[in-house]
Amino acid sequence: MAVKKLDEDTGEIKRLYVAPHARRDGVARRLLGAIEDVARDLGCQLVRLDTGDKQPASLNLFRSTGYVEIPDYNGNPYASYWMEKRL
């Protein structure tokens, strides 16, 4: 599942991955948009996610699509950035 409900209005995006051969063609941006649509269909008004410091392309994608950094919300010891976006 790409979206995990955290509460009635908030979802968490889990495991967004694009294979290396499909990168730089807009696949990640389209996939993220589709996942956000799923979150809306589930009744989410806000989505959150986390990412590590070894994924700079992911961090750039999230920032460029409206995600803003927030404090740690899930205690993930492998994450370096926590972000959210109002849908």
C-alpha contacts under 8 A as a table, 3 or more apart, distances in Angstrom:
res1	aa1	res2	aa2	distance
1	M	4	K	7.04
1	M	14	K	7.52
2	A	13	I	5.71
2	A	14	K	5.22
2	A	15	R	6.82
2	A	16	L	7.60
2	A	35	I	6.51
3	V	11	G	5.96
3	V	12	E	5.40
3	V	13	I	4.74
3	V	14	K	6.04
3	V	35	I	7.10
3	V	38	V	7.38
3	V	39	A	6.28
4	K	11	G	5.42
4	K	12	E	5.02
4	K	13	I	6.53
4	K	14	K	7.13
5	K	8	E	7.14
5	K	9	D	7.94
5	K	10	T	6.08
5	K	11	G	4.30
5	K	12	E	6.20
5	K	44	C	7.91
6	L	9	D	7.81
6	L	10	T	5.43
6	L	11	G	5.30
6	L	12	E	6.53
7	D	10	T	5.26
7	D	11	G	7.08
8	E	43	G	7.33
8	E	44	C	7.02
9	D	43	G	6.26
9	D	44	C	4.44
9	D	45	Q	5.29
9	D	46	L	6.38
10	T	44	C	5.05
10	T	45	Q	6.15
10	T	46	L	4.85
10	T	47	V	5.58
10	T	48	R	7.43
11	G	39	A	6.40
11	G	44	C	5.86
11	G	46	L	6.39
11	G	47	V	4.69
11	G	48	R	6.26
12	E	47	V	5.41
12	E	48	R	4.69
12	E	49	L	5.51
13	I	16	L	7.50
13	I	35	I	7.53
13	I	47	V	6.78
13	I	48	R	6.21
13	I	49	L	5.27
14	K	49	L	6.95
16	L	28	A	7.86
16	L	32	L	7.59
17	Y	28	A	7.59
18	V	22	A	6.45
18	V	23	R	6.41
18	V	27	V	7.27
18	V	28	A	6.26
19	A	22	A	5.53
19	A	23	R	6.62
20	P	23	R	5.34
22	A	25	D	6.42
22	A	27	V	6.80
23	R	26	G	7.10
23	R	27	V	6.62
23	R	28	A	7.30
24	R	27	V	7.37
26	G	29	R	5.29
26	G	30	R	6.28
27	V	30	R	5.21
27	V	31	L	5.98
28	A	31	L	5.00
28	A	32	L	5.96
28	A	61	L	7.99
29	R	32	L	5.15
29	R	33	G	6.21
29	R	61	L	7.16
30	R	33	G	5.05
30	R	34	A	6.22
31	L	34	A	5.07
31	L	35	I	6.20
32	L	35	I	5.05
32	L	36	E	6.18
33	G	36	E	5.06
33	G	37	D	6.28
34	A	37	D	4.97
34	A	38	V	6.40
35	I	38	V	5.01
35	I	39	A	6.31
36	E	39	A	4.94
36	E	40	R	6.26
36	E	47	V	7.67
36	E	87	L	7.56
37	D	40	R	5.05
37	D	41	D	6.22
38	V	41	D	4.99
38	V	42	L	6.27
39	A	42	L	5.03
39	A	43	G	6.51
39	A	44	C	5.30
39	A	45	Q	7.95
39	A	47	V	7.37
40	R	43	G	5.06
40	R	44	C	5.02
40	R	45	Q	6.67
40	R	87	L	7.20
41	D	44	C	7.34
44	C	47	V	6.92
44	C	87	L	7.51
45	Q	86	R	5.95
45	Q	87	L	5.15
46	L	84	E	6.89
46	L	85	K	5.70
46	L	86	R	4.44
46	L	87	L	5.54
47	V	84	E	5.46
47	V	85	K	5.43
47	V	86	R	6.54
47	V	87	L	7.24
48	R	82	W	7.35
48	R	83	M	5.56
48	R	84	E	4.14
48	R	85	K	6.54
49	L	82	W	5.91
49	L	83	M	5.43
49	L	84	E	6.35
50	D	79	A	5.93
50	D	80	S	7.42
50	D	81	Y	5.55
50	D	82	W	4.37
50	D	83	M	6.10
51	T	55	Q	6.97
51	T	58	S	7.50
51	T	59	L	7.15
51	T	79	A	5.11
51	T	80	S	6.17
51	T	81	Y	5.39
51	T	82	W	6.67
52	G	55	Q	5.78
52	G	78	Y	6.34
52	G	79	A	4.40
52	G	80	S	4.76
52	G	81	Y	6.24
53	D	56	P	6.53
53	D	79	A	7.24
53	D	80	S	5.54
53	D	81	Y	7.30
55	Q	58	S	5.32
55	Q	59	L	6.39
56	P	59	L	4.98
56	P	60	N	6.15
57	A	60	N	5.08
57	A	61	L	6.15
58	S	61	L	4.99
58	S	62	F	6.16
59	L	62	F	5.22
59	L	63	R	6.16
60	N	63	R	5.20
60	N	64	S	5.98
61	L	64	S	5.18
61	L	65	T	6.24
62	F	65	T	5.27
62	F	66	G	6.55
62	F	67	Y	5.29
62	F	68	V	8.00
63	R	66	G	5.49
63	R	67	Y	4.98
63	R	68	V	6.42
64	S	67	Y	7.32
66	G	85	K	6.21
67	Y	83	M	5.81
67	Y	84	E	5.18
67	Y	85	K	4.74
68	V	83	M	5.21
68	V	84	E	5.58
68	V	85	K	6.54
69	E	81	Y	6.81
69	E	82	W	5.66
69	E	83	M	4.30
69	E	84	E	6.65
70	I	73	Y	7.91
70	I	81	Y	7.86
70	I	82	W	5.48
70	I	83	M	5.23
70	I	84	E	6.82
71	P	82	W	6.27
71	P	83	M	7.95
72	D	75	G	6.20
72	D	76	N	7.92
72	D	81	Y	7.58
72	D	82	W	5.68
73	Y	82	W	7.17
76	N	79	A	5.55
79	A	82	W	7.35
